[in-house]
Amino acid sequence: MDTSKIQERVDQVKWFHSFEVVPGVITKGVSKMTDRVFYFEIPEDLTGKHVLDIGAADGYFSFLAETRGADVVSVDLWPRQSYFMAHELRNSKATFHHMSIYDITPDLGMFDIVFCFGLYYHLKHPMLALEKIASVTKEYAIIESEILPSEIDETQLISQLYPEDGLGKDTTNWWVPTYDTFVETTRAAGFPNVEKVNRYHDKRGIVKGYKGPRTSGKILDEDLIITIDVPTTSEMVSGQQKVTGWATSQIEPDGGIKQLTIYLDKMDSPSHELALSFCADNCYYWTGESTA
C-alpha cells in the first residue's frame, strides 16, 4: 500500500497522539509528540530492556521504546482502534493488555522500566496506582502528570481536587498535585529515590522513581510498625552497635516476627551496607558507620 493510501486509512481513525506512525504518514492527534518527547529524557538505547507502558493510548511511547530496542508491554483501560492500527502498520511485537492500572500485579511481569504518562491526575486513588507501579518496577519508572502552577508554594505538600468536570471540563480528572507533592507521593509508594526530570508548559511535571537492590519490584511494606530506641535518632554510630526496640505486625499481630532487616539512611544506598548477627535475647547487631 502506498503512502497516500496509508494516510487515507489513518485519517479515518481518531488519534490523540500526533506522530509519524510510519515513514511519511502523520497521525492527526491533538498532542504533537515531537514538541514534547525530549522532556521525558527516555534513553536512546533500550536494547534488552523490558518496558511497561501504562495508559498507552495510541501507543506512541510503546512504539518509541520498541524502536529503541525494548521488549514492550502496553496497558490501557480503554483499548483504542488507533493503537491496533499503528501496531499493524509498524509490524510491532508489543503485547497489549486491556486492564486498569489498579489491576497491575507482578503476575503481569517484572519490568526494568515503567512509563506512566498523563494518567496520575485521572486517578481517584493515585497513591494506590503508584504502589501498583512500584510492585512491578525493577530499575526505575518515569511518571508524568498535570501539576499545579509554579506560582503555588511548592513547599505545601498538597493536591487540588477537581470534582465533576472542574479541570478542563473533563469528568475523568481528579487530583492535581504540586510538583513536590508529586515527588513525595512517588517516594511514599515505594521508590526510595525520586528526582524531578522536567517541568514543562508550567503545569506538566515529570519525575523518575528509582529502585535499588532491596526495593526492586516491591512496594514499601506497611505491615510492620517498628520503633528503635537504640541508637537514637540522628546519633552518629560506628563499629558494632546493639539495636533495641520493638516491632509488631498490623496484619498478623499474634503471629510473631521471625526476622527484621535494619537499613541505615537511604535503604538502597550502596555505601550503607549492613551486616547483621543474632544474639541469644533476639537482639541484632550491625557493623558499619552512619547516622542512625
C-alpha positions, 0 to 999 in steps of 0.5 A: 500500500502506498503512502497516500493510501496509508494516510487515507486509512489513518485519517479515518481513525481518531488519534490523540497522539500526533506522530509519524506512525510510519515513514511519511504518514502523520497521525492527526492527534491533538498532542504533537509528540515531537514538541514534547518527547525530549522532556521525558529524557527516555534513553536512546538505547533500550536494547534488552530492556523490558518496558511497561507502558501504562495508559498507552493510548495510541501507543506512541511511547510503546512504539518509541521504546520498541524502536529503541530496542525494548521488549514492550508491554502496553496497558490501557483501560480503554483499548483504542482502534488507533493503537491496533492500527499503528501496531499493524502498520509498524509490524510491532511485537508489543503485547497489549493488555486491556486492564486498569492500572489498579489491576497491575500485579507482578503476575503481569511481569517484572519490568526494568522500566515503567512509563506512566504518562498523563494518567496520575491526575485521572486517578481517584486513588493515585497513591494506590496506582503508584504502589501498583507501579512500584510492585512491578518496577525493577530499575526505575519508572518515569511518571508524568502528570498535570501539576499545579502552577509554579506560582503555588508554594511548592513547599505545601505538600498538597493536591487540588481536587477537581470534582465533576468536570472542574479541570478542563471540563473533563469528568475523568480528572481528579487530583492535581498535585504540586510538583513536590507533592508529586515527588513525595507521593512517588517516594511514599509508594515505594521508590526510595529515590525520586528526582524531578526530570522536567517541568514543562508548559508550567503545569506538566511535571515529570519525575523518575522513581528509582529502585535499588537492590532491596526495593526492586519490584516491591512496594514499601511494606506497611505491615510492620510498625517498628520503633528503635530506641537504640541508637537514637535518632540522628546519633552518629554510630560506628563499629558494632552497635546493639539495636533495641526496640520493638516491632509488631505486625498490623496484619498478623499481630499474634503471629510473631516476627521471625526476622527484621532487616535494619537499613541505615539512611537511604535503604538502597544506598550502596555505601550503607551496607549492613551486616547483621548477627543474632544474639541469644535475647533476639537482639541484632547487631550491625557493623558499619558507620552512619547516622542512625 
